Amino acid sequence: MQRELKLRIASGIVLAAVTLGATWAGGFAFQLLSVAIGLLVYYEWATITKLAERDFQGNALGWLSQVVIAALVLMDYMPYSLPVLAGSIVLSALWVLVKGTSWWLPAGVAYAGLTSISLAAIRGADYLGLIAMLFVFAVVWGTDIFAYFVGRAVGGPKLAPAISPGKTWSGAIGGAVCGVLAGVAVFMAHFSLDDARMPVAALLLSIASQIGDLFESFVKRRFGVKDSSRLIPGHGGVMDRVDGLIFASVAALLLVLVQLLLGGGRSDNFASVLLGL
């Protein structure tokens, strides 16, 4: 077995163990994982887009926003995290307007901040949060795995050749179908499926996951990089591993917020609203 493959397998096992262990534990353990992912995503984003080189002070502002959001998540002040993130995005956008620097700054603040907040909000600390997080994982992983295999087996027209030449429409559709089935399977292992809300939610998250994958490919292609970093031996960077999960988690956050604004669901439990309980 080649050394690179061994390294990839070993690091993959460690990543899976850490992720699933923190997911099972919930609470502070998963909050810590969420903010770690968010901070590493901002680090990779700033590195790829060369924010430190282009705008050192603006990048420092971006780091400050991520640290504050991380602190709010870890201290379980989740209701304050979204307003603080919104303020940080506005402040960084004003900085860009005044200084004439890069719009990749507010985009990175939003991308990384929403990563920490959405992941922590989904998992929470109770049993429903565990099921909700496993539901999101199942949709994202099912989509990603089967999009690859169906795409290779069936082939056909390219999905977005200018961004990611290897992706096909057959893979995207096959991945979406399998992602929905995987998510519904997780839900039905714990609850009865009484209507079409969960399959529809799973489909939306699957589509968001694939958009997230394409988005990261666009960013890397824009700056001429292959991997977001070399933080994970054999796998590249954190963004390379969680691009689909980020967009799916943010989509889940938006679904819950829309339902709450429309008066549906329990406002005190994110997971119950997402799961339609």
C-alpha positions as CSV (number, residue, x, y, z in Angstrom):
1,M,0.0,0.0,0.0
2,Q,1.4,3.4,-1.0
3,R,2.4,5.7,1.8
4,E,0.0,8.5,0.6
5,L,-2.9,6.0,0.7
6,K,-2.0,4.8,4.2
7,L,-1.8,8.4,5.4
8,R,-5.1,9.2,3.9
9,I,-6.8,6.2,5.5
10,A,-5.2,6.9,8.9
11,S,-6.2,10.6,9.0
12,G,-9.7,9.7,7.7
13,I,-10.2,7.3,10.6
14,V,-9.0,9.9,13.1
15,L,-11.3,12.6,11.6
16,A,-14.3,10.2,11.6
17,A,-13.6,9.2,15.3
18,V,-13.3,12.8,16.4
19,T,-16.4,14.0,14.5
20,L,-18.7,11.1,15.5
21,G,-17.4,11.2,19.1
22,A,-18.1,14.9,19.4
23,T,-21.5,14.5,17.7
24,W,-22.5,11.8,20.1
25,A,-21.4,13.8,23.1
26,G,-23.1,17.0,21.9
27,G,-23.0,20.1,24.1
28,F,-19.6,21.7,24.7
29,A,-17.7,19.0,22.9
30,F,-19.6,19.6,19.6
31,Q,-19.5,23.4,20.1
32,L,-15.7,23.1,20.4
33,L,-15.6,21.1,17.2
34,S,-17.9,23.6,15.4
35,V,-15.8,26.6,16.3
36,A,-12.6,24.8,15.5
37,I,-14.0,24.0,12.0
38,G,-15.1,27.6,11.6
39,L,-11.8,29.1,12.6
40,L,-9.8,26.7,10.4
41,V,-12.2,27.5,7.5
42,Y,-11.5,31.3,8.0
43,Y,-7.7,30.5,8.1
44,E,-7.9,28.6,4.8
45,W,-10.2,31.2,3.2
46,A,-7.8,34.0,4.2
47,T,-4.8,32.0,2.9
48,I,-6.4,31.2,-0.4
49,T,-7.7,34.7,-1.1
50,K,-4.4,36.3,0.3
51,L,-6.3,38.5,2.6
52,A,-3.3,39.0,4.9
53,E,-1.2,40.2,2.0
54,R,-3.9,42.4,0.5
55,D,-5.4,43.9,3.6
56,F,-3.6,43.0,6.9
57,Q,-5.9,45.2,9.0
58,G,-9.0,44.0,7.4
59,N,-7.9,40.4,7.9
60,A,-7.3,41.2,11.6
61,L,-10.9,42.5,11.7
62,G,-12.1,39.3,10.2
63,W,-10.1,37.2,12.7
64,L,-11.6,39.3,15.6
65,S,-15.1,38.6,14.4
66,Q,-14.5,34.9,14.2
67,V,-13.0,34.8,17.7
68,V,-16.0,36.7,19.1
69,I,-18.4,34.4,17.4
70,A,-16.5,31.4,18.6
71,A,-16.6,32.7,22.2
72,L,-20.4,33.2,22.0
73,V,-20.9,29.7,20.7
74,L,-18.7,28.1,23.4
75,M,-20.4,30.1,26.1
76,D,-23.7,28.9,24.8
77,Y,-24.9,32.5,23.9
78,M,-26.3,31.3,20.6
79,P,-29.1,33.8,20.3
80,Y,-26.5,36.6,20.1
81,S,-24.2,34.9,17.6
82,L,-26.3,35.7,14.4
83,P,-26.7,39.4,15.2
84,V,-23.0,39.7,16.0
85,L,-22.2,37.9,12.7
86,A,-24.5,40.2,10.8
87,G,-22.8,43.2,12.4
88,S,-19.4,41.8,11.6
89,I,-20.4,41.3,7.9
90,V,-21.7,44.9,7.7
91,L,-18.6,46.3,9.4
92,S,-16.2,44.4,7.1
93,A,-18.2,45.5,4.1
94,L,-17.9,49.1,5.2
95,W,-14.2,48.6,5.7
96,V,-14.0,47.4,2.1
97,L,-16.0,50.4,0.8
98,V,-13.8,52.9,2.7
99,K,-10.5,51.3,2.1
100,G,-11.2,49.9,-1.4
101,T,-9.9,46.5,-0.5
102,S,-11.1,43.0,-1.3
103,W,-14.7,41.8,-1.0
104,W,-13.4,38.4,-0.2
105,L,-13.1,39.8,3.4
106,P,-16.9,40.0,4.2
107,A,-17.5,36.9,2.2
108,G,-15.0,35.0,4.4
109,V,-16.5,36.4,7.6
110,A,-19.9,35.2,6.5
111,Y,-18.7,31.8,5.3
112,A,-16.7,30.9,8.4
113,G,-19.0,32.5,10.9
114,L,-22.1,30.7,9.5
115,T,-20.1,27.4,9.6
116,S,-19.6,27.6,13.4
117,I,-23.1,28.9,14.2
118,S,-25.1,26.5,12.0
119,L,-23.2,23.4,13.1
120,A,-23.6,24.2,16.8
121,A,-27.2,25.2,16.4
122,I,-28.1,21.9,14.7
123,R,-26.5,19.6,17.2
124,G,-27.4,21.4,20.4
125,A,-27.2,19.3,23.5
126,D,-30.2,17.0,23.5
127,Y,-31.3,13.8,21.7
128,L,-33.2,15.6,19.0
129,G,-30.0,17.5,18.2
130,L,-28.1,14.3,17.7
131,I,-30.8,13.0,15.3
132,A,-30.9,16.3,13.4
133,M,-27.1,16.3,13.0
134,L,-27.0,12.7,11.9
135,F,-29.8,13.5,9.4
136,V,-27.6,16.3,7.9
137,F,-24.5,14.1,7.9
138,A,-26.5,11.3,6.1
139,V,-27.8,13.7,3.4
140,V,-24.4,15.3,2.8
141,W,-22.3,12.1,2.9
142,G,-24.9,10.1,0.8
143,T,-25.0,12.9,-1.8
144,D,-21.2,13.2,-2.0
145,I,-20.4,9.4,-2.2
146,F,-23.1,8.5,-4.6
147,A,-22.6,11.6,-6.8
148,Y,-19.1,10.3,-7.3
149,F,-19.9,6.7,-8.1
150,V,-23.0,7.4,-10.2
151,G,-21.2,10.1,-12.1
152,R,-18.3,7.7,-12.9
153,A,-20.7,4.9,-13.9
154,V,-23.2,6.8,-16.0
155,G,-21.2,9.8,-17.2
156,G,-23.0,12.2,-19.5
157,P,-23.3,16.0,-19.7
158,K,-21.1,18.0,-17.4
159,L,-22.8,19.9,-14.5
160,A,-20.4,22.9,-14.4
161,P,-17.4,22.3,-16.7
162,A,-16.0,25.7,-16.2
163,I,-15.9,25.2,-12.4
164,S,-15.5,21.5,-11.8
165,P,-15.0,19.5,-15.0
166,G,-15.4,16.1,-13.4
167,K,-19.0,16.6,-12.1
168,T,-21.9,15.4,-14.3
169,W,-25.6,15.9,-14.2
170,S,-26.1,12.1,-13.7
171,G,-23.9,12.3,-10.6
172,A,-25.7,15.3,-9.3
173,I,-29.1,13.6,-9.7
174,G,-27.9,10.3,-8.4
175,G,-26.3,11.9,-5.4
176,A,-29.4,13.9,-4.6
177,V,-31.6,10.7,-4.8
178,C,-29.3,8.8,-2.5
179,G,-28.8,11.7,-0.2
180,V,-32.6,12.0,0.3
181,L,-32.9,8.3,0.9
182,A,-30.0,8.3,3.4
183,G,-31.5,11.3,5.3
184,V,-35.0,9.8,5.3
185,A,-33.6,6.5,6.5
186,V,-32.0,8.2,9.5
187,F,-35.2,10.0,10.3
188,M,-37.4,6.9,10.0
189,A,-35.1,5.0,12.3
190,H,-36.3,7.2,15.1
191,F,-39.7,8.7,14.0
192,S,-42.6,7.9,11.7
193,L,-42.7,9.6,8.3
194,D,-46.1,11.2,8.2
195,D,-45.7,13.7,5.3
196,A,-43.3,14.9,2.7
197,R,-41.6,17.5,4.8
198,M,-38.5,15.4,5.5
199,P,-37.9,14.2,2.0
200,V,-38.3,17.8,0.7
201,A,-35.9,19.1,3.4
202,A,-33.4,16.4,2.6
203,L,-33.6,17.3,-1.1
204,L,-33.0,21.0,-0.4
205,L,-30.0,20.1,1.8
206,S,-28.6,17.8,-0.9
207,I,-28.9,20.5,-3.5
208,A,-27.2,23.0,-1.0
209,S,-24.4,20.5,-0.4
210,Q,-23.7,20.2,-4.1
211,I,-23.7,24.0,-4.5
212,G,-21.3,24.2,-1.6
213,D,-18.9,21.8,-3.4
214,L,-19.1,23.8,-6.6
215,F,-18.6,27.1,-4.6
216,E,-15.4,25.9,-3.1
217,S,-14.2,24.6,-6.5
218,F,-14.9,28.1,-7.9
219,V,-12.9,29.8,-5.2
220,K,-10.0,27.5,-5.6
221,R,-10.0,27.8,-9.3
222,R,-10.3,31.6,-9.1
223,F,-7.1,31.7,-7.1
224,G,-5.3,28.8,-8.8
225,V,-5.0,26.4,-5.9
226,K,-5.6,22.6,-5.8
227,D,-6.3,22.1,-2.1
228,S,-7.5,24.6,0.5
229,S,-4.5,23.8,2.6
230,R,-2.4,20.8,3.8
231,L,-3.8,20.7,7.3
232,I,-5.2,17.2,6.9
233,P,-2.6,14.6,5.8
234,G,-3.6,13.0,2.6
235,H,-6.9,14.9,2.4
236,G,-5.9,18.6,1.8
237,G,-7.7,21.2,3.9
238,V,-10.7,21.5,6.1
239,M,-12.7,23.3,3.4
240,D,-12.0,20.4,1.1
241,R,-13.7,18.1,3.5
242,V,-16.6,20.2,4.7
243,D,-17.6,22.4,1.7
244,G,-20.9,20.5,1.2
245,L,-21.6,20.2,4.9
246,I,-21.2,24.0,5.4
247,F,-23.8,24.9,2.7
248,A,-26.1,22.1,3.9
249,S,-25.9,23.2,7.5
250,V,-26.5,26.9,6.6
251,A,-29.5,25.8,4.5
252,A,-30.8,23.9,7.5
253,L,-30.4,27.1,9.6
254,L,-32.3,29.1,7.0
255,L,-35.1,26.5,6.8
256,V,-35.5,26.7,10.6
257,L,-35.5,30.5,10.6
258,V,-38.1,30.7,7.8
259,Q,-40.3,28.3,9.7
260,L,-39.9,30.3,12.9
261,L,-40.7,33.6,11.1
262,L,-43.8,32.0,9.6
263,G,-44.9,30.9,13.1
264,G,-44.2,27.2,12.8
265,G,-42.2,25.0,15.2
266,R,-40.9,25.5,18.7
267,S,-38.6,28.5,18.9
268,D,-36.7,27.0,21.9
269,N,-35.5,23.9,20.0
270,F,-33.7,24.2,16.7
271,A,-33.6,20.5,16.0
272,S,-37.3,19.9,16.6
273,V,-38.1,22.6,14.0
274,L,-35.7,21.1,11.5
275,L,-37.1,17.6,12.0
276,G,-40.7,18.9,11.9
277,L,-41.6,17.6,15.4
